[in-house]
Amino acid sequence: MARFPLSPAARAFKRRFFPDATLAEWNDWRWQLRARIRDLAGLERVFALSGDERAAVARHRGPLPVGITPYYAHLLSRDDPSQGLRRTHIPVGAEYVRAPGEYDDPLGEDAHMPVPGLVHRYPDRALFLTTGFCSTYCRYCTRSRLVGEVGGEHTFSLPQWERAVAYIAATPQVRDVLLSGGDPLTIHDDKLGWLLGRLRAIPHVEFIRLGSKVPMVLPQRVTKDLARLLGRHRIWLSLHATHPDELTPEASEALDRLADRGVPLASQTVLLKGVNDDVATMTRLMHGLLRNRVKPYYLFQSDPIAGSAHFRTSVDKGIEIIRGLRGHTSGYAVPHYAIDAPGGGGKVTLVPDYIQGRDGADLLVENFEGKVYRYHDPEGTLGSAALLLAAE
Ligand SMILES: *Cc1c(COP(=O)(O)O)cnc(C)c1O
């Protein structure tokens, strides 16, 4: 097995909580999956749980179970229930409260499935749900309704894949296929390679990308063989990144392996209250991603899944964060801020309003410092409404 880095923090954690695991086991993604923390006893062995967390875990039934790889557990605070990353993975009672405007399937995905497991909402691209399994379950998961069903984590069967592939093959307008789940990088190389090969053989499929949190939560999965497989099939990767603490030496190794094999890397981040909802944290995350050759792609307003209100910020906060990035740092570091419109409207991107108004033939625009500049734009109409409002 190829060498894999072990950060001092992970080493100390391993020595204390998994002393019997060999280094080879710790660095083996299959061992990490087998050793996942999945229940109250497993959590209590590592974490000092609050009464609220303990009750929430004890009460849990159905999909979105507790699941945390030992590797990722080392990034969670053992004694502070308010730490951001810990809140994203250990349930609390607020998960059982359905707030107004929250739904089990907020994006209306189930209504846009021409065949089971394939969401075709946009004209030219399709979302292929490959598995219901993740190595690690995020408490704000958009697909909390269908991931990690106990005993049914792998119910996405081969016949279902075949139907989805057949639909794409029979639908020439689909030129872009996005593989998601669950986490498609938890699928073994041979099965994943088979699926990628089938999709690549469809002449009108020009672009295949894969959405995954694996490089952050199970970087050991990114073996040299996997990186080679993805590179060979010309796959793009959309990486789910939450917080700069995730960018460990282990994660960097995983991302290097992918980038070195020519896999273009982009990121997706969910804006989460008390986790990453401030300009300084988000700037650190975006800079850390760029250092690892990952282009920040989307910052999502958190989807209104049932029991997620404790994670949700106002939309103002998202705009404030984009304002705090744009112009203050590289344009490369600025993601698109998007709301996924409830009911299946798709992604709507939002930008701060930099148009201040119009003065005759001049458009008045505000720069990142808040200074107003004129741009001569004699044929334009933008900004006229603002002028009228200001004049009233
Ligand atoms: C997000 C998403 C896509 C991809 O959208 P892009 O803006 O191209 O990244 C495709 N299909 C569905 C259903 C999606 O939710």
The ligand as a Gaussian input file, in Angstrom:
#p B3LYP/6-31G(d) Opt

LIG

0 1
 C      -27.184000      21.160000      -9.177000
 C      -27.841000      20.307000     -10.164000
 C      -27.306000      20.130000     -11.430000
 C      -26.028000      20.803000     -11.875000
 O      -26.149000      22.197000     -11.902000
 P      -24.920000      23.117000     -12.340000
 O      -25.376000      24.510000     -12.122000
 O      -24.638000      22.806000     -13.772000
 O      -23.760000      22.746000     -11.482000
 C      -27.978000      19.331000     -12.320000
 N      -29.138000      18.736000     -11.980000
 C      -29.694000      18.893000     -10.768000
 C      -30.984000      18.241000     -10.474000
 C      -29.062000      19.682000      -9.814000
 O      -29.617000      19.821000      -8.593000

